[in-house]
């Protein structure tokens, strides 16, 4: 896993690092849903709530939270960015060792 360090040109990039192991393209069968396109608008498309709007399209990732089996080996395939969480998620293939 390679970690690339920034060359400091401003104080904000002084201690920055980028992990190149993280993949940016998720698996298409593990994403679903559409972004919430109303953004504070009513049925006519007029903004009714202040300070709502813009943003980037975010799709949801299917996550298996019920991993209650023990002693099952798995292999981490990808580490992906999840726009709906503050953490990265990983894709694991179980039964492969």
C-alpha positions in Angstrom: 0.0 0.0 0.0 1.6 3.2 -1.2 1.1 6.5 0.6 1.9 9.6 -1.4 3.0 12.7 0.5 2.2 16.2 -0.7 4.9 18.7 -1.4 4.1 21.6 0.9 3.0 24.7 -1.1 0.6 26.1 1.4 0.1 25.5 5.2 -3.0 23.4 4.5 -1.1 20.8 2.6 1.7 20.6 5.1 0.8 17.2 6.7 -1.4 15.8 3.9 -1.1 12.3 2.5 -3.0 10.3 0.0 -3.5 6.6 0.1 -3.4 5.2 -3.5 -4.9 1.8 -2.4 -8.4 3.3 -2.3 -10.5 2.6 -5.4 -12.9 5.3 -6.6 -15.2 3.1 -8.8 -17.6 1.0 -6.8 -19.1 -2.3 -8.0 -22.3 -1.6 -9.9 -24.3 -4.4 -8.3 -23.5 -3.0 -4.8 -24.9 0.5 -5.3 -28.5 1.5 -5.4 -30.9 4.4 -5.1 -30.8 7.9 -6.5 -29.8 11.2 -5.0 -32.4 13.3 -3.2 -33.2 15.8 -5.9 -35.7 18.0 -4.2 -33.2 20.0 -2.2 -35.8 22.0 -0.4 -38.1 22.4 -3.4 -41.9 21.8 -3.6 -43.8 20.0 -6.3 -43.5 23.0 -8.6 -39.7 23.1 -8.3 -39.6 26.4 -6.3 -37.2 26.6 -3.4 -39.2 26.8 -0.2 -36.5 26.1 2.4 -33.6 28.5 2.7 -30.0 27.4 2.4 -30.9 24.2 0.6 -29.4 23.3 -2.8 -26.4 22.2 -4.7 -24.5 19.2 -3.5 -23.1 16.2 -5.3 -25.0 13.1 -6.4 -24.5 10.4 -3.8 -25.5 6.7 -4.3 -26.0 4.3 -1.4 -23.7 1.3 -1.0 -25.1 -2.1 0.2 -23.4 -3.1 3.4 -23.7 -6.4 5.2 -24.0 -5.4 8.9 -25.1 -8.9 10.0 -21.7 -10.7 9.8 -22.4 -12.9 12.9 -20.5 -16.0 11.7 -17.2 -16.6 13.4 -14.0 -18.1 12.0 -14.8 -17.4 8.3 -11.9 -16.3 6.3 -12.2 -13.6 3.7 -10.0 -11.6 1.3 -10.3 -7.8 1.0 -10.8 -7.0 -2.6 -11.2 -3.2 -2.7 -11.3 -0.3 -0.3 -13.8 2.2 -1.5 -15.0 5.7 -0.6 -18.5 6.0 0.7 -20.0 9.4 0.4 -22.8 8.7 2.9 -20.4 7.8 5.8 -17.3 9.2 7.5 -15.4 6.0 6.9 -14.1 4.0 4.0 -15.7 0.6 3.3 -14.1 -2.5 1.9 -15.4 -5.3 -0.3 -14.6 -8.7 1.2 -14.9 -12.1 -0.6 -15.6 -14.7 2.0 -14.5 -18.3 1.8 -11.4 -17.4 -0.2 -8.1 -17.8 1.5 
